[in-house]
Amino acid sequence: MRTQVGIVGAGPAGLVLSHLLHLHGIESVVLEARDRAYVESRVRAGVLEHATADLLRQAGLGERMDAEGLPHEGISLQFEGERHRIPMTALTGRRITVYGQQEVVRDLIARRLADGGRIVFEAAEVRVDGVEADDPVVTWTAAGRREELRCDVVVGCDGFHGTTRSAVPAGLLRTHQRTYPFAWLGILAEAEPAVDELVYSLHERGFALYSMRSPAVSRLYLQVRPDTDLADWPHERIWAELETRLGGSDGPGPNRGRIVDVGVTPMRSVVTEPLQHRSLFLAGDAVHIVPPTGAKGMNLAVHDVRVLAEGLEAHFHRGDRSHLERYTQTALRRVWRAQHFSWWMTSMLHRMDEGEGSAGDYGHRVQIAQLRNVVESEAYARALSENYVG
């Protein structure tokens, strides 16, 4: 098999890149280790920045998003028993759209297949060779047979533990990281949201987030210990803790419903650089991870491949490699800005009473002061809004 761009990973990054390349008349093949049903159902992020939603519309992928997504013009910050709304659209002229990552993936897969795109699911034991000779070959196992894809460029969108990173010679990648002393326990519940916009709550018992996926489905999170065992969190305990941390204010607590998904997400910040080596390029979670507090993960991945698609278009159609050569520099400017915002939101809204960053009562009082600055100062509120909406 031969193509111009081999893409490893059928998450938002790999699929958006494949579609953008198609619009530029550039061929690609996407390889994915999991089956289609798994990829289309895994629950991930659900907040699209203004620019991400605009890109999907411009690429002809916005019809279902606009019909079923939830446009939000603000968020609320809750602390000391009070809920304060940040009017993001009024401050920036932009808004976010709540639309689950799995829905974005479904739309992309349907469109790529309808356009004749090639997506290989259940591609096991993927290996990338030939990068050093600028003659990359991607091999994988399917139905017991070894398959081969020859291409001009390989793009790794297969996550932090994917295989494409290993194609970069040892010692060339540098990783910067921070691990937080807590995790998120998240649930997906068949319950009508009691709020119209996201609520971020700093409570003396820890952080909580009230989010949603649709008018009938709520997505909620609790700050927990990083070694949390889900067996210690029966559904009744989860709901009681959510009601404690999100209630007691001038806004409603969560509506209860059947929990259909529950999991624990570790909190860490990671950046690996460079994002490229010869004919291999890395994007999305393969090279950066942000704590979900700032809602940046999927949006950063889409930004990476937008930059990369523009560079590949210039390379294949005009013989201009200058954009590709600047890919790492261009993408990292946005990545580090998002890292800072995600760190700031995380440190402002989570109790830091244990482990790294422990500050006890002093730290909590500083957090309250930060939050008051945000809700009482238009300048602070605008800065948060500009970073949040993208």
C-alpha positions as CSV (number, residue, x, y, z in Angstrom):
1,M,0.0,0.0,0.0
2,R,1.3,3.5,-0.8
3,T,0.1,6.9,0.3
4,Q,1.4,10.4,0.8
5,V,0.7,10.7,4.6
6,G,0.5,7.8,7.0
7,I,-1.4,8.7,10.2
8,V,-1.3,6.5,13.3
9,G,-4.3,7.0,15.6
10,A,-8.0,7.6,14.8
11,G,-8.7,10.0,17.6
12,P,-9.7,13.6,16.8
13,A,-6.2,14.6,15.8
14,G,-5.6,11.9,13.3
15,L,-9.1,12.1,11.8
16,V,-9.2,15.9,11.6
17,L,-5.8,15.8,9.9
18,S,-6.9,13.2,7.4
19,H,-10.0,15.2,6.5
20,L,-8.1,18.5,6.1
21,L,-5.5,16.8,3.9
22,H,-8.4,15.4,1.8
23,L,-9.7,18.9,1.3
24,H,-6.2,19.9,0.1
25,G,-6.1,17.0,-2.3
26,I,-3.5,15.1,-0.3
27,E,-3.9,11.3,0.2
28,S,-3.7,9.7,3.6
29,V,-4.3,6.4,5.4
30,V,-5.3,6.2,9.1
31,L,-4.3,3.2,11.2
32,E,-6.0,2.6,14.5
33,A,-5.3,-0.2,17.1
34,R,-8.9,-0.4,18.4
35,D,-12.0,-1.4,16.6
36,R,-14.5,1.2,15.3
37,A,-17.1,0.6,18.0
38,Y,-14.6,1.3,20.7
39,V,-13.2,4.4,19.1
40,E,-16.7,5.9,18.6
41,S,-17.8,5.2,22.2
42,R,-14.9,6.1,24.4
43,V,-15.9,9.0,26.6
44,R,-13.5,11.9,26.6
45,A,-13.5,15.7,26.6
46,G,-16.6,17.6,25.6
47,V,-15.8,21.4,25.3
48,L,-14.9,22.8,21.9
49,E,-13.3,26.2,21.8
50,H,-14.7,28.8,19.4
51,A,-11.9,28.3,16.9
52,T,-12.3,24.5,17.0
53,A,-16.0,24.7,16.3
54,D,-15.4,27.1,13.5
55,L,-12.8,24.8,11.9
56,L,-15.2,21.9,12.0
57,R,-17.9,24.1,10.3
58,Q,-15.5,25.4,7.7
59,A,-14.4,21.8,7.0
60,G,-18.1,20.7,6.4
61,L,-18.3,18.8,9.7
62,G,-20.5,21.1,11.7
63,E,-24.1,20.0,10.9
64,R,-24.7,17.6,13.7
65,M,-22.6,19.7,16.1
66,D,-24.7,22.7,15.5
67,A,-27.9,20.7,15.8
68,E,-27.1,18.8,18.9
69,G,-24.2,20.7,20.6
70,L,-24.8,23.1,23.5
71,P,-23.5,26.6,22.9
72,H,-22.4,28.2,26.2
73,E,-21.7,31.9,26.7
74,G,-20.3,31.7,30.2
75,I,-19.2,29.5,33.1
76,S,-19.7,29.8,36.9
77,L,-17.1,29.7,39.7
78,Q,-18.4,28.6,43.1
79,F,-16.6,29.2,46.4
80,E,-17.5,30.0,50.0
81,G,-21.2,29.1,49.3
82,E,-21.6,31.5,46.4
83,R,-21.8,31.0,42.6
84,H,-20.4,33.7,40.3
85,R,-21.0,33.7,36.6
86,I,-18.2,34.7,34.2
87,P,-19.9,36.2,31.0
88,M,-17.3,34.9,28.5
89,T,-19.2,35.9,25.3
90,A,-19.9,39.4,26.6
91,L,-16.2,39.8,27.4
92,T,-14.7,38.3,24.3
93,G,-17.4,38.0,21.6
94,R,-16.7,34.2,21.4
95,R,-18.3,31.2,23.0
96,I,-17.7,27.5,23.6
97,T,-19.7,24.5,22.4
98,V,-20.3,21.4,24.6
99,Y,-20.2,18.4,22.2
100,G,-18.6,15.1,23.3
101,Q,-15.3,14.1,21.7
102,Q,-16.9,10.7,20.8
103,E,-19.5,12.6,18.8
104,V,-16.8,14.5,17.0
105,V,-15.0,11.2,16.2
106,R,-18.3,9.6,14.9
107,D,-18.8,12.6,12.6
108,L,-15.2,12.4,11.3
109,I,-15.3,8.7,10.7
110,A,-18.6,8.9,8.8
111,R,-17.3,11.7,6.7
112,R,-13.9,10.1,5.9
113,L,-15.5,6.8,4.9
114,A,-18.2,8.7,2.8
115,D,-15.4,10.5,1.0
116,G,-13.6,7.3,0.2
117,G,-11.0,7.8,3.0
118,R,-9.0,4.8,4.2
119,I,-9.2,3.9,7.9
120,V,-7.7,0.6,9.1
121,F,-9.2,-0.4,12.4
122,E,-7.7,-3.1,14.6
123,A,-4.2,-2.5,13.3
124,A,-2.0,-4.4,15.8
125,E,1.7,-4.2,16.5
126,V,2.2,-1.0,14.5
127,R,5.8,-0.1,13.8
128,V,7.4,2.8,12.0
129,D,10.7,2.4,10.2
130,G,12.8,4.3,7.7
131,V,12.4,7.7,9.3
132,E,16.1,8.4,9.3
133,A,16.3,7.7,5.5
134,D,13.2,9.9,4.8
135,D,11.6,6.8,3.4
136,P,9.1,5.8,6.1
137,V,7.4,2.5,6.2
138,V,4.6,1.7,8.6
139,T,3.9,-2.0,9.3
140,W,1.1,-3.7,11.3
141,T,-0.6,-7.0,11.9
142,A,-4.2,-7.6,10.7
143,A,-6.0,-11.0,10.7
144,G,-2.7,-12.7,11.4
145,R,-0.9,-11.1,8.4
146,R,1.8,-8.4,8.4
147,E,0.8,-5.4,6.3
148,E,2.9,-2.5,5.0
149,L,2.3,1.1,4.2
150,R,4.9,3.2,2.3
151,C,4.5,7.0,2.6
152,D,6.3,10.3,2.3
153,V,5.4,11.4,5.8
154,V,4.2,9.8,9.0
155,V,2.2,11.6,11.6
156,G,1.8,10.0,15.1
157,C,-1.5,10.8,16.7
158,D,-1.5,7.7,18.8
159,G,-1.2,9.1,22.3
160,F,1.5,9.3,24.9
161,H,1.9,5.5,25.1
162,G,1.7,5.0,21.4
163,T,4.3,3.4,19.2
164,T,5.3,6.3,16.9
165,R,7.3,8.1,19.5
166,S,9.7,5.1,19.6
167,A,10.7,5.8,16.0
168,V,12.5,8.9,17.2
169,P,16.1,8.0,18.1
170,A,16.9,7.7,21.8
171,G,18.0,10.9,23.4
172,L,16.4,13.3,21.0
173,L,13.0,13.8,22.8
174,R,12.9,16.0,25.9
175,T,10.0,15.7,28.3
176,H,8.8,18.3,30.8
177,Q,6.2,17.2,33.3
178,R,4.3,17.8,36.5
179,T,2.2,15.3,38.4
180,Y,-0.5,16.6,40.6
181,P,-1.3,15.1,44.1
182,F,-4.9,14.3,43.2
183,A,-7.1,12.8,40.4
184,W,-10.7,13.3,39.1
185,L,-13.4,10.8,39.7
186,G,-15.8,11.3,36.8
187,I,-19.3,10.0,36.1
188,L,-21.6,10.1,33.1
189,A,-25.3,10.1,34.3
190,E,-28.7,9.9,32.6
191,A,-29.8,13.0,34.4
192,E,-31.1,16.3,33.1
193,P,-28.5,19.0,34.0
194,A,-29.8,21.4,36.6
195,V,-27.6,24.1,35.2
196,D,-27.3,25.7,31.8
197,E,-23.5,26.2,31.9
198,L,-20.5,24.6,33.5
199,V,-19.9,25.1,37.2
200,Y,-16.4,24.9,38.7
201,S,-16.5,24.6,42.5
202,L,-13.8,25.0,45.1
203,H,-15.1,23.4,48.3
204,E,-13.3,22.7,51.6
205,R,-13.6,19.0,50.8
206,G,-12.1,19.5,47.3
207,F,-12.9,20.5,43.8
208,A,-16.1,19.5,41.9
209,L,-17.2,20.2,38.3
210,Y,-20.8,20.2,37.0
211,S,-20.8,19.7,33.2
212,M,-23.1,18.1,30.7
213,R,-23.1,16.3,27.3
214,S,-26.7,16.9,26.2
215,P,-30.0,18.1,27.6
216,A,-30.5,14.6,29.1
217,V,-27.0,13.6,30.1
218,S,-24.8,15.1,32.9
219,R,-21.0,14.8,33.3
220,L,-19.7,15.5,36.8
221,Y,-16.3,15.3,38.5
222,L,-14.9,15.1,42.0
223,Q,-11.3,15.7,43.2
224,V,-10.1,12.5,44.8
225,R,-6.8,10.9,45.9
226,P,-4.7,9.6,43.0
227,D,-4.7,6.1,44.4
228,T,-8.6,6.0,44.6
229,D,-10.2,2.6,44.3
230,L,-13.6,2.8,42.6
231,A,-14.8,0.0,44.9
232,D,-14.7,2.6,47.8
233,W,-17.1,4.9,45.8
234,P,-20.5,3.3,45.5
235,H,-23.0,5.5,43.5
236,E,-24.7,6.8,46.7
237,R,-21.4,8.1,48.0
238,I,-20.6,9.8,44.7
239,W,-24.0,11.6,44.6
240,A,-23.8,12.6,48.2
241,E,-20.3,14.1,47.7
242,L,-21.4,15.9,44.6
243,E,-24.3,17.4,46.4
244,T,-22.1,18.6,49.2
245,R,-19.5,20.2,47.0
246,L,-21.9,21.7,44.4
247,G,-24.8,22.5,46.7
248,G,-25.1,25.1,49.5
249,S,-24.9,28.0,47.1
250,D,-27.4,30.3,45.4
251,G,-27.5,27.8,42.5
252,P,-29.0,24.3,42.2
253,G,-27.1,21.1,43.1
254,P,-27.0,18.2,40.6
255,N,-30.0,16.2,39.5
256,R,-29.6,12.5,40.2
257,G,-29.9,9.8,37.5
258,R,-28.6,6.4,36.4
259,I,-24.7,6.4,36.3
260,V,-23.7,4.8,33.0
261,D,-19.9,5.4,33.2
262,V,-17.5,6.0,36.0
263,G,-13.7,6.3,36.0
264,V,-10.7,7.9,37.7
265,T,-8.4,10.3,35.6
266,P,-4.9,11.1,36.8
267,M,-3.9,14.8,36.7
268,R,-0.6,15.7,35.1
269,S,1.0,18.2,32.7
270,V,3.4,16.9,30.1
271,V,5.1,18.4,27.1
272,T,7.6,16.5,24.9
273,E,9.7,18.3,22.3
274,P,10.6,18.5,19.5
275,L,7.3,17.5,17.8
276,Q,9.1,16.3,14.7
277,H,12.1,14.4,13.4
278,R,12.8,14.3,9.7
279,S,9.7,12.7,8.1
280,L,8.0,12.0,11.3
281,F,5.6,14.4,13.0
282,L,3.9,14.0,16.4
283,A,0.6,15.7,17.5
284,G,-2.0,15.8,20.3
285,D,-1.5,13.5,23.3
286,A,1.5,11.9,21.7
287,V,3.5,15.0,22.8
288,H,1.4,17.0,25.3
289,I,-1.1,16.3,28.1
290,V,-2.9,19.0,30.1
291,P,-5.0,18.5,33.2
292,P,-8.7,18.7,32.1
293,T,-9.5,21.7,34.2
294,G,-8.9,24.1,31.4
295,A,-10.7,22.0,28.7
296,K,-7.7,22.2,26.4
297,G,-6.8,18.6,25.4
298,M,-8.8,18.0,22.3
299,N,-8.6,21.7,21.3
300,L,-4.8,21.6,21.4
301,A,-4.8,18.4,19.3
302,V,-6.9,20.0,16.7
303,H,-4.7,23.1,16.7
304,D,-1.6,20.9,16.1
305,V,-3.0,19.2,13.1
306,R,-4.4,22.5,11.7
307,V,-0.8,23.8,11.7
308,L,0.5,20.5,10.3
309,A,-2.1,20.4,7.5
310,E,-1.1,23.9,6.3
311,G,2.5,22.8,6.3
312,L,1.9,19.6,4.4
313,E,-0.2,21.5,1.8
314,A,2.7,23.9,1.2
315,H,5.2,21.0,1.1
316,F,3.2,18.7,-1.3
317,H,1.7,21.4,-3.6
318,R,4.4,24.1,-3.7
319,G,7.6,22.3,-2.6
320,D,7.9,24.7,0.4
321,R,9.1,22.9,3.6
322,S,9.5,26.1,5.6
323,H,6.1,25.7,7.4
324,L,6.9,22.1,8.3
325,E,10.3,23.0,9.6
326,R,8.6,25.5,11.9
327,Y,5.9,23.1,13.1
328,T,7.4,22.5,16.5
329,Q,8.0,26.2,17.1
330,T,4.6,27.2,15.9
331,A,2.7,24.5,17.8
332,L,4.6,24.8,21.1
333,R,3.7,28.5,21.4
334,R,0.0,27.5,21.7
335,V,0.8,24.4,23.8
336,W,2.7,26.3,26.5
337,R,0.1,29.0,26.7
338,A,-2.5,26.3,27.2
339,Q,-0.3,24.5,29.8
340,H,-0.1,27.7,31.8
341,F,-3.8,28.3,31.7
342,S,-4.6,24.7,32.7
343,W,-2.0,24.8,35.5
344,W,-3.5,28.1,36.7
345,M,-7.1,26.8,36.7
346,T,-6.0,23.6,38.4
347,S,-4.0,25.2,41.1
348,M,-6.7,27.8,41.8
349,L,-9.6,25.3,42.1
350,H,-8.2,22.2,43.9
351,R,-7.3,21.6,47.5
352,M,-3.5,21.2,47.8
353,D,-3.4,19.7,51.3
354,E,-1.3,16.7,50.5
355,G,1.9,15.9,48.7
356,E,3.5,18.3,46.2
357,G,2.2,21.8,46.5
358,S,0.8,21.3,50.0
359,A,0.0,24.7,51.5
360,G,-2.9,24.0,53.9
361,D,-5.0,26.9,55.1
362,Y,-2.6,29.5,53.7
363,G,-2.9,28.0,50.3
364,H,-6.7,27.8,50.5
365,R,-6.9,31.5,51.5
366,V,-4.7,32.4,48.5
367,Q,-7.0,30.4,46.2
368,I,-10.1,32.4,47.6
369,A,-8.2,35.6,46.9
370,Q,-7.5,34.5,43.3
371,L,-11.1,33.6,42.8
372,R,-12.3,36.9,44.1
373,N,-9.9,38.7,41.8
374,V,-11.5,36.8,38.9
375,V,-15.1,37.4,39.8
376,E,-14.6,41.1,40.9
377,S,-12.2,42.3,38.3
378,E,-13.3,42.6,34.7
379,A,-9.6,42.4,33.6
380,Y,-9.1,39.1,35.4
381,A,-12.4,37.8,34.1
382,R,-11.6,38.7,30.5
383,A,-8.2,37.0,30.8
384,L,-9.8,33.8,32.0
385,S,-12.5,34.1,29.3
386,E,-10.0,34.7,26.4
387,N,-8.0,31.6,27.4
388,Y,-11.1,29.5,27.9
389,V,-12.9,30.2,24.7
390,G,-9.7,30.0,22.6
